[in-house]
């Protein structure tokens, strides 16, 4: 078990992997970055999924919309991070979504609650901040 805070690289590596999985529309790889159970909370939705398989299936349902928008790449800006304990952290992340030709599609801000597990960093809860632009 990891019992100390990291120097920031761990979170950046995690977010880079997350962005790669989003851009590739790889629901299984995205779900692997989450803990079990996982929770999403927005103004219109509150849900908890017990397994990564359930999460991957839920994530896959959004892929037709992403394809229609031309999503090819997702990058991020780490807006804020807070170490809550040696294993827990909160991250405010702004995702930037791009088409293959480099055209910007939209940005979306999320808050994540993450934990350092024996096998690495995982998100356990996320909420959308405001409206995607």
C-alpha positions as CSV (number, residue, x, y, z in Angstrom):
1,X,0.0,0.0,0.0
2,X,1.2,3.5,-0.9
3,X,1.3,5.5,2.3
4,X,2.8,8.8,1.2
5,X,1.8,11.7,-1.0
6,X,3.4,11.8,-4.4
7,X,5.3,14.7,-6.1
8,X,2.5,15.4,-8.6
9,X,3.9,13.1,-11.4
10,X,1.6,10.2,-10.3
11,X,-1.5,12.3,-10.9
12,X,-0.2,13.7,-14.2
13,X,0.6,10.2,-15.5
14,X,-2.9,9.0,-14.4
15,X,-4.6,11.9,-16.2
16,X,-2.5,11.4,-19.3
17,X,-3.6,7.7,-19.4
18,X,-7.2,8.8,-18.8
19,X,-7.0,11.2,-21.7
20,X,-5.5,8.6,-24.0
21,X,-8.3,6.2,-23.2
22,X,-11.0,8.9,-23.7
23,X,-9.5,9.9,-27.1
24,X,-9.3,6.3,-28.2
25,X,-12.8,5.7,-27.0
26,X,-11.6,2.7,-25.0
27,X,-14.2,2.2,-22.4
28,X,-12.4,-0.8,-20.8
29,X,-9.2,1.2,-20.4
30,X,-11.0,4.2,-19.0
31,X,-12.9,2.0,-16.5
32,X,-9.7,0.4,-15.4
33,X,-8.6,3.8,-14.0
34,X,-11.6,3.7,-11.6
35,X,-12.0,2.0,-8.3
36,X,-14.8,-0.2,-7.3
37,X,-17.5,0.9,-6.7
38,X,-17.5,4.2,-8.6
39,X,-19.9,7.1,-8.4
40,X,-20.8,9.9,-10.8
41,X,-22.9,12.9,-9.7
42,X,-24.2,15.7,-11.9
43,X,-27.1,18.1,-11.7
44,X,-29.2,15.6,-13.7
45,X,-27.7,12.2,-12.7
46,X,-26.5,10.3,-9.7
47,X,-25.3,6.8,-10.1
48,X,-23.0,4.2,-8.6
49,X,-21.6,1.3,-10.5
50,X,-20.3,-1.7,-8.5
51,X,-17.8,-3.1,-11.1
52,X,-15.4,-1.9,-13.8
53,X,-17.3,-4.0,-16.3
54,X,-20.6,-2.1,-15.5
55,X,-18.7,1.2,-15.8
56,X,-17.2,0.2,-19.1
57,X,-20.6,-0.7,-20.5
58,X,-22.0,2.7,-19.3
59,X,-19.1,4.6,-20.8
60,X,-19.5,2.8,-24.1
61,X,-23.0,4.2,-24.4
62,X,-21.6,7.7,-24.8
63,X,-19.3,6.7,-27.7
64,X,-21.7,7.2,-30.5
65,X,-22.2,10.9,-29.5
66,X,-18.4,11.4,-29.2
67,X,-17.9,9.9,-32.6
68,X,-20.6,12.2,-34.1
69,X,-18.7,15.2,-32.6
70,X,-15.5,13.9,-34.1
71,X,-13.7,13.3,-30.9
72,X,-10.1,12.1,-31.6
73,X,-8.1,13.4,-28.6
74,X,-8.5,14.5,-25.0
75,X,-6.0,16.6,-23.1
76,X,-6.2,18.0,-19.7
77,X,-5.3,20.9,-17.4
78,X,-4.9,20.2,-13.8
79,X,-6.6,23.2,-12.3
80,X,-6.2,22.3,-8.6
81,X,-5.3,19.4,-6.5
82,X,-5.6,18.8,-2.8
83,X,-4.0,16.0,-0.8
84,X,-6.7,15.0,1.7
85,X,-4.7,12.2,3.4
86,X,-1.6,10.1,2.5
87,X,-3.9,8.0,0.2
88,X,-6.7,10.3,-0.8
89,X,-6.6,13.3,-3.1
90,X,-9.1,15.6,-4.8
91,X,-8.4,17.0,-8.3
92,X,-10.1,19.6,-10.4
93,X,-9.4,18.7,-14.0
94,X,-10.4,20.7,-17.1
95,X,-10.7,18.3,-20.1
96,X,-10.1,19.6,-23.6
97,X,-11.6,17.7,-26.4
98,X,-10.2,17.8,-30.0
99,X,-11.0,16.6,-33.5
100,X,-8.3,14.7,-35.5
101,X,-7.6,17.9,-37.4
102,X,-6.8,19.8,-34.2
103,X,-10.1,21.7,-34.1
104,X,-11.3,22.3,-30.5
105,X,-14.6,20.7,-29.7
106,X,-15.3,21.6,-26.0
107,X,-13.9,21.8,-22.5
108,X,-15.4,20.2,-19.4
109,X,-14.4,20.6,-15.8
110,X,-14.6,17.7,-13.4
111,X,-13.8,17.2,-9.7
112,X,-12.4,13.7,-8.9
113,X,-11.9,12.0,-5.6
114,X,-9.1,9.6,-6.0
115,X,-7.3,7.0,-3.9
116,X,-3.8,5.5,-4.0
117,X,-4.6,1.8,-4.0
118,X,-2.0,-1.1,-4.0
119,X,-2.1,-1.2,-7.8
120,X,-2.1,2.6,-8.4
121,X,-4.3,5.6,-8.4
122,X,-8.0,5.2,-9.1
123,X,-10.9,7.6,-9.2
124,X,-13.9,6.7,-7.0
125,X,-16.2,9.7,-7.5
126,X,-16.5,12.4,-10.1
127,X,-18.8,15.4,-10.6
128,X,-19.2,17.8,-13.5
129,X,-18.5,21.4,-12.6
130,X,-20.8,23.8,-14.4
131,X,-21.8,23.3,-18.1
132,X,-19.3,22.0,-20.7
133,X,-18.2,24.8,-23.0
